[in-house]
Amino acid sequence: MFGGDLILMARRRAHLTQRELAQRIGCRQATIARWERGDRLASYEDVQNAAAACGLALDVHLTREDRSWWPQIAAQLDCEPAQRVRRLTPPGGFDAVPVLQALTDPRLPAIVLGEVAGALHGWPLVLDGDAVEICTKAGESGMGPLVAGFEAREIAEGVYELPSGGRLIVTEAPPGTSGFSDLARGTEPVEVDGGTVRVAGLLDLLRIADASSDSDARRHALAYGAVLDVQCAQRQTRPARELSSEERVEAWLTHQAPVA
């Protein structure tokens, strides 16, 4: 992850445009855009200033680097998305793939969040629970089609029991976001058995985890960040022959300083 990623997360969490953030910190909108695209590296002070302008503080501490997840993430990235989810589902556990297949219906306004989104992106954490978490549009325009499409029964506020088993957890405004339209800008289309489901982007999932009070949020944030690191390592490795994701990560690691 780079400084520009943190600036993007902070800006979206504060619901600011690039121009509005630029005005607050006294730079050009184009500078914000270059930071967020990665065309220009943001300094530590740049990130601090941007975070402060968004009403946030940059909380930084040094810790021992842990790359133990990297080989598993690389192996996950070599799999199809549905296989990634099933590889992380405990034996006999809830199979989220049929729910994801239903969410490929373009009439259903849904963005996949949480653990299942992490699995679709290739994170290494075993799925815990029997639910698929989604964000939908506010009001009946969002809930109406979803409830009808799934024939779901509400068992608690925002929690629906599915006829096929498992639960659908629905939220209109995840922590650190302003809701569906906010997340829709950064969604990634993911193919699941012939259909396409919209999944929250890794930076938005990180933004949600950072703003969440959930006990698992910190661990989830570390896993999202590890996926970003592996993706970056793979992009920086340009082999002469085609390598698997895991081989590209290993090739990149051989050129890095050893972790004590």
Phi, psi and omega in degrees: 000143182245170180301324179297328177296318179295322178295317178299315179299316181295317181297315180292324178295327179274359179060044179251149170278168177299320181295318180295319178294319179301319179296324182290326184256359174078043175224181180275151177301325180297328178294316177300316181299318180292322176299312185290329177282342184089008178288336179222132182282131176274135179284170177302318180294323178300315181294318178302313182295318180294318179297316180297322179293339178265006180078024183235162176242140178277113182260104185241136172213152181271136177216160181294129181292137182237111179255017186296334179281341191302311179300321180293320178297316179300319178295321178297319182293340176279353181261159171292151183307316180297324179291325177302315180296315184289329177294333182262003178272126180300152178306129181078004182279176181295127179270109183279347187298316178302325177293318178297321178299320178294327181286351176286350176297117184295346179281346182266115180281092185215139174237124184285135181234185167067209187297319181295322175298318177300318179295319179298326178281345177108016181292168187261359189277134176294137181291134183242107178122187186230038187226153168247126182260133180222160170249136178231172179293151179289145174083189184294336179296338178258309184291323183305303179299324181294310181298317179293319183293328183259351186051043186273153179245124182287124180249349174197170181299117179077006180240125185237135177272130183267142180302328182275000183104155182085180184228154173246120179257119188245131176228146179264337181213087177301156180307138177079006180229168175256010174116201189303309184295329177296309182289332185300332181294331185248013182292155175241127177286127182237128180278127178233103177049052173093347177245173181238126178247145179271127183238136177302140179293159183300319181293325177288324176296322175296318179300317179295315181298320180297327183268356186272148175262005181297144184294336181266359189299319182296316179295319178297318179299319178298321180291318177299316180297323179295322177297317177300319180296318179294317178300320178295317179298321180293321179293328183278351179259118182240084185287155177290332177237165181289126179242159174286167178303318181295320179294323179294320177296315179299320179296321179293318183296330181294342180259006181258160176296137180297148177273123182291000000 
